[in-house]
């Protein structure tokens, strides 16, 4: 027998259901979207750092998160980012921003600074990394993550790459790194180890001998390759060791081991890898590939999140021009306490529910992610942080005039083919679709002098959109393609019709493998196509090799000859969709 109270509750429930149905019908009729769940959930889009920002290392200090990435031979080295919500990042500077901190002269573009990591202990920040080709592993410190950072202290006992520091709760610290095979006798190509050595973080010196934590990888019998990028975390009663395996291309993956005591053996998770996309169809729509090299943090709310590198190839041939990027995904724990990245999805997602943190609405000096357009009028006293150089400038070959709003670049003998510092001001291509443009004034005095825009992947794979002097004394614009014998192939040229002193506008539209080169002389209303380059795979990592992505910007050279000439740039626009 139903009580009067129960009868009344059933009546109210039916009434509420009818009201809700009526509201939904009215909402649909009026075009209003109703979703109670999405009203309270924020989402974010991947990648959180698009373009050439590989090998992320991350650390939390209180409410603040800090992130660093590789820069190889670009200078300043190691950009440092800050966020309070893990989604909205702002660049607060570079760790290696003084010439005395880094020597990459004579190195190829994909040597230099590999896989930095950042940690914090007792009020001091530590950034540790490898200078490949010159010096090996070193550490720098700062009390303010925005700098200044100390000069490097090299660590000769750390023989390998990808170091990170683990601070245990007993006061000891350790450096974990990728090292050689046992006794320098690899059983197969790519056979490496993860090693650990004690670290006196007060004196910045290693202590004692190193110890092998992982030999080869998860299962040495299957000949795993390139175990690297290790991190140790202590939680849930275990020491967890994260590492990447399989190389940084399509076979990249993230694996995990654990132990109760650092003196004991690390045991691999039976369901490794905890992140990979290598088994998926390369022809799938909008693929995310090469996932790995992960680092994770726990928020103050108890959530775990991982950053990792990944790529966005634009065809099934694994061609991507913009380099390896930073993605963010949630970490969940199995019933038996193993961490897994993006466990709810087989494919890494472009959109996830945002971390349970207040949205970071602090001022960002310039946009980094999403669709954006940046117009640099060179009206500041210093260059913006998105500008970098190829290697360290030995002299100041550029100047800013904020009042006149112009950038002056001196022509120098150094070229983009060489291993020194050319007169090239570079910014990352961060989108598969977009454009760059510039307005500049340049009057070449001989056939060796050229200035314009450079699209640079490496020394042997770059495109130069240049204003040049012709043999007949006239001037023209040429699209030049680098060859492996340090010469240029002329893809297209267009005679200039107006005064040699008149400003010239250049523009390059890009979409995946297509780069459309356009020009406009002073007074012209419309852009004129000079060349449509359809073979942009030439600028991809798959074809060019290496570990970087395309950078674009003003470039001027006298092609090995001395020169007193210069080029003046009045604006540079980058737009990405």
N, C-alpha and C positions, 0 to 999 in steps of 0.2 A: 504494500500500500504506500503510495507516494505521499509524503508530508506536504503541507501547504507551502513550506519554504522551498522544498524541492520543486514543486509545481511552478512556483513563482520564478525560480532560477531558470527553468526550462523555457518559460515564456519570454524572459528577458534575453536569453541566449538567441532564441529564434528572431526576436526583434532586431538584435544587433547584427545577425547574419543578413537580414533583409536590408538593413541600412547600408552595410558594407557592399552588398551586391549592387544596390542602387547607386552608391557612390562610384563604384568601378565602372558601371555602365555610363554614368554621366561623364566620367573622366575620359573614357574612350570616345564618346560622342564629341566632346569638346577639344580633343587632341591633346589632353594633358596626360603625361606619362606618370603612372603611379607604381612605385616600387618601394615598399616600406624598408627593405633591407638596404638598398642603394642610397636612401636618404641619409643614412648615418655612416656609411662606409666610404672612405677615401681610397682611391686607387692611384697607382703611379705607372709610368711607362718606361720600359727598357729601350735602349741602354740608358743608364743614369749618367754616364760620361761617354758620349758618342765620339767616334773618331779614334785617332792614334793615341790611346791611353792604356797601354798593356800592363799586365802583371801587377794588379792592385794589391797594396798592403794597407790594412786598416786597423785602427785601435780606438777604444772609447776611454775618455777621461771625464768622469762625471756625466754631465748632460751633453758633452761634446764628442763628436766623431771626427777623426782625422784620416785622410787617405792620401797615399802617394803612389806614383806609377813610374815605369821605366822611361828613360829618354835617350839611351844609347849615346850617340855623339852630338845630340842637340844641346844647346846652351841658351839660357840657364837650365841646369839639370834638376830633375825630380820636382815636378810641380806638387804643391801641397794644397789639399782641399779641406774645407771644414763644413760640417753640417750638424744640425741638432735633430734631424728626422730621418737621416740615411737616404733621403730622396733628393732634396734640394741642396746641391753642393755649390760652394763658391770658392774660387781660387784665392788663397791668401798670400801667395808668393811662390818662390822656389827655394828648395833646400840648398842647392849648389848654385849660388848666384854671383860668386866672385871668381875671377880667373884663377886665383891661387888654390881654389878648392878642387879643381878638376883639370886634368891634362888629357885631351883626346886628340891632340895633333897627330896626324899621320894615320889615324884609324879610319876604317870604312864606316859608313853610316850606321851599320848594324852591330858594331862593336861598342865599347864604352860602358855606360851605366845599365846594368841588368838588375831587374827584380828587387827594388828597394822595399824594405819593410819599416814600419814605425811602431815604437813602443814607448811607454811612459812609466817611470818609476821614481818615487820620492821627489816629485817636482821637476824632474829632468826628462826631456824627450830624447829618444835615441833613434837615429835613422842609420840602418846598416844596409850595405849594398855591395855589389861587385863591379869593379872597373875592369872589364874584359879587354885584354890587349895591353894594359899598362897598370901594373901594381897589384891587382887582385882585390881582396876584400878589405873594406874599411868601415869605420863608424864615425858619425858626427853627432854632436849633442847641441841642445838649446833649452833654455828655460821658457822661451816663448816660441810656439810652433811657427809663427810668422817670421821668425828670425830675429837677430842674426844667428846662424848656425856656425859651429866651430869649424876649423880646418880638419881635414881627415886624419884619423889615426888608423894606420894600416895594421892588419892582423895576419902576419905571415904564417901562423900555424893553421889558419883556416884555408885549406887548399881545395877550392871548389867554387861553386856559384850558389846564388839564391839563399843567402843567410838570413836567419831571423833570430831574435833574442827571446828566450823564455825566462821569466822571473818566477821562481818557485816561492812558495809561502814560507820556506825555512830560511830565507835570506840569500839563497844561492841563485845564480843565474847561469844560463847555458846558451851557446850559439848552436843552432841546428842548421845544417847545410847539405847541399848536394856534393858528394865527393866521389873519388875514383873507386873502381872496383877493388875488392880485397887484394892486397899485395900488388896493386897495379896490373892485375892480370884479368882483363875482362873475358868472360865466357862467350860473349857475342857483342855485336855492335849495339851501342846504347845501354850496355850494362853499367849501372851506376849504383851508388849507395847513398843512404841518408846517414849522416854522421852527427855526433854531438860532442862539444868540448866545453868545459867549464869556463865561465867568463867573469872576471873581476870587473864589475861595471863601475866601480869607483875609480880604479886606475886605468880602465879601458885596456886590460890585458887578458889574454887567455891563460888558463891554468892547466897544467898537466897535458895528457895525451887525449886524442879523440877516441870515440867509441862508435862502432857501427850499430845503428838502430834498425836499419832495414837494408837487406842485401838484394838488389835487383828490383824488387817490387813486391806486389801482393803474392805472386806465385812464381818463383824464379824458374821453375820447370817449364813455364810457358814463355820464357824469355821476354819479360816485360822491359820496355825501354824508357829511358830518360825519367827515372823517378827523381823528382825535383820539387822546388817551392815548398819546403816543409814548414809547418807551424805546430807548436805544442800548446794545448789548452788543458787546464786542470779543472775538472768539474765532475759531479756525480760519482765521486770516489775513484776516478780514473785519470790518467794522463792520456789524452787523445792526441795522436799524431796525424795531421792532415798532410797530404802530398799530392802532387800532380803526376800523372803517368801517361805514357803513350806519345809524348811529343806535343808540340803546340799547334799542330794542324788538325785535320779532321778526326784523328784518333785520340785526341786529347781527352783526359778524364780526370776525375778527382777521386781519391781513395782515402781510407781511414784505417788506422790501427789504434790499439790501446793497450795499456798495462796498468797494474796497480802500483808498481814501483819502478822508478827509472833504472834500477839495477837489473830488472828482469827484461825478458824478451817482449817486444811489441807484437801483439796478435792482430792479424788483419780481420776485418769484418767479412763474414762469409758471403754477404750479398754485394760486395764491391763490384763496380764503382758506385759511389754515392751521387755522382753526376757525370753524365756523358750524353752526347748526341750522335756518336759514331755509328750506331746501329740503324739510324733513320734514313729514309729515302732522300738522297740529295736533290731529287726533283720535286720535293714537297713545296707548297707555297710558302714564300717568305721565310726561308730557313734561318735558324740560328745554329751556328756550328762551332766546333773547336772549343767547347766549354771546358774550363779547368783553371788551374792556378788560383785557387780560392783561398779566401781568408774570412773568418767569421768573428762576430761579436755578440755578446748578450746585452740587451737593453736593460735599463733600470726596471722595466715592466716584466722582465723575465723572458722576453722573446729572444730567439736566436735568428740572426740574419747573416747571409754570406754575400760577399762581392766576389766576382770571378771574371776572367776575360772570356770573350766570345767574339765571333765574327758574323757578319751578315753578307754571305755571298749572293751575288745577283744572278748567277746562273748555276747549272748543275755541275759545271767544271770547277767549282770552288774558287771562283774569281772574286776578289774583293780588293778595292783600291785604298780604302780609308783606314786600314789597319785593324788591330785588335782593340776591342772596346770593353768598358766596364759595365757589367750587368749586376743586378741585385735580385735575390730570391730568398724566400723564407727557409729556415732550417727547422725540421721537426725531428723528434726523437722516437725511436722504436720502443716497444715495450721492454726490450732488454738493453736500453740505453745506448743505442748507436745513432749518430746524427745523419740525416739524409737531406740533401738539398732539393727543393721543389718536389717533394715526394708525391704531391697530388696530381702531377702532370708528367707525362712521358716527354713531351716537348717543353723546353724552356719557354716561358710565356713573355709576350711583349707587355702584358698588363697583369699586375698582381694587386691584391688588397694591400694598402699602405701599412707600414709599421704602426703599432699602437703608440704613437708619439705625437705631441702637438706639432702641427704643421709649421715648418720653419719659414717664417715670412720676413726674415731680416733682409736687408738690402743686398742684392747681388750686383757687383760692379759691371758685369756683362753676362749675357745668357750663355749657357753651356749646352743645354739639352733642349729637345723639342725643336719646333720650327722657329727660326729667328733670322733677323737681318741686322748686321752691325756695319755702320758706316764710320770709318776712322778718318777724321779730317786732320789728323796730326796736329791737334791744337793743344796738346799737353806738353809738360816739361819732360816727361819720360814716356817710353813706349808702354803700351798696355801689356798685361801679363800673358795675353794669348800670342804675342810675338816671340819667336825664338830664332836662334842662329844655327847654322850648320857649323859645329865646332866653335871654339872660343875665339872671339875677335882679339887679335893682337894689337890692334889700333882702332881708334874710333873713326870708321869710314862713313858714318852717317851723322846727320844732325837734324834736330827738330827746331822749327821756327813757329812757336805757337801763335804769334801775332799775324804772320803771313799765312799760317795754316798750310805748312808744306814740310815735306821730308826730303832732304837732299842726300843722295847716295853717290859716293865717289866711285868712279870706275877704277878697278884694280886688276892686276894680272891674274889673280886667282880665278878659277873657273869652277863650275859645278861638277866637272869631271875629276877634279883633284881631291886630295885628302887634307886640305887646309881649310881656311875660313873664307869663302867667297863673299862678295857684296850682295848677299841675299837675305832679305827679311821674310821669314816664313811664318805662316799660320796653318793649322791643321785643316784639311778637308774633312769635315765631320758628318757630312750627309752624302747619300748616294745621288741625291738630286738637288740642284741649286745653281748658283753662279757666283763668279767674282768679277769685279770690274775695277779699273783704275783710270784716273786722269793724270797724265804726266807730260813733262816737257823735256826733250832731249835732242841735241844736235850732234850727231857723230862727226868726228873729224877725220876718221879713216875707217877702212873696212874691218879692222879688228875690234872696233868699239860697238857695243850693242847694249841696249837696255829695254826693259819691258816687264813681262810677267813670266815667272818660272813655275812649272808644275813638276815637283821633284819627288821621285820615289827613291832613287839612289843615284850613284855616280854614273851608271851606264843606262839608266832608264829614267829619262826626264824629257819634258817638252818645254821649249823656249819660244814664247810669243814675243818677237823682238823687232824693234825699230833699228834699221841698219843703213849704212851708206853703200850705194851701188857703185859699180866700177865706172859708170858714166857720170858720176857726181851727183846723181839724184838720190832720193831716199825712198825706202820701201819698208813694208812690214812683212816679216817672214814667220812661218810656223816651222820650227826646227825640231827634229827628233834625234836624240842622242843615240849613238851607236857604240858598240863595245870597243872600238878602236879610238875612242875619244875624239870623234868627229861628229858633225851634224849632217843629217840628211834633210834636205829642204823639201818639206811636204807641200808648201804653198807660199806664194808671195804676191803682194799687191803694191803697186806703185802709189806713192803719196802725191796728191795733186796740189796741195796748198803749201804755204810758207814752211820752211824747215824749222822755224822757230815756234810755229803754232802748236798749242797743246794738242795732244792726241789721246783718245780714249780707247782702251782695250777692254774686251769682255770675253769671258769663257763660261759658257753654259755647260753643265755636266749632268748626265743622267746615266748611272751605271757605267757602261763601257763607252758611252758617247760623250765626246768633248767638242763643242761647237765654238770656233774661234771667230770673233767679230771685232770690227773696228769702226771708229767714227772720228772723222776729222772735225776741227773746230767749225761750228756753224751748221754742221749736218744734223738733221733731225732724226734720221733712222740709222740703225746699226746695219753694217754691211758684212755679210759672211765672207770670211777669208778662207776658212777650211772647216769641213766637218770630219773630225777624226772619229771613225767608227770602231777602231781597234784598241779601245781603252784597256783591254786585258794586258796590254804592254805595260801599263802602270800598276798592275795588280801584284800582290805578294806572290801569287802562284807562279807568275812568269818572271818577275824581277828578282825574287828571292828576298831573304832578309826578314827582319822583324818589325819594320816601321810601316807607316802609312804615308799617303801623299800629303805633302805640304805645298802651299801656294803663296806667292807674294812677289814684291818688287825685286828685280835682279838687274845688276849692271856689271859689265865686265869689259876689259880691254884684251882679253884672250891671250894672256901670257906676255903682253907688251906693256911697258910703262905708259901711264896716261895721267894727265891733269884734269881730265874732263869729269863731268858729273851729270846726274839726271835728277830732276825735281818731280816729286809725286805730290799731288794735291788732295787726293782722297783714295781710299781703298775700301771697297764694299765686299762683304761676304754675306751671302744669303743662302740658307739651307731649308729645305722643305722636308 
